[in-house]
Amino acid sequence: VNCETDFVAKNDDFLALVQNCAELVSANNPADVAALSALPLGEGTVESTRTALVGKIGE
């Protein structure tokens, strides 16, 4: 997980996504990024959550 601006790096939603991804990696040990992206997160998957966040914060 990365970002391009300090605005995003300090955004609470971005920080929550990073924390949640770290917890999912620790708990599930996914084989690759595709496997991580498919894991459930919130009301969807990591990928759907990431996509929604990109739309919200613009990067």
Secondary structure as UniProt FT lines:
FT   HELIX           6..9
FT   HELIX           12..28
FT   HELIX           33..38
FT   STRAND          40..41
FT   TURN            42..43
FT   STRAND          44..45
FT   HELIX           46..57
//
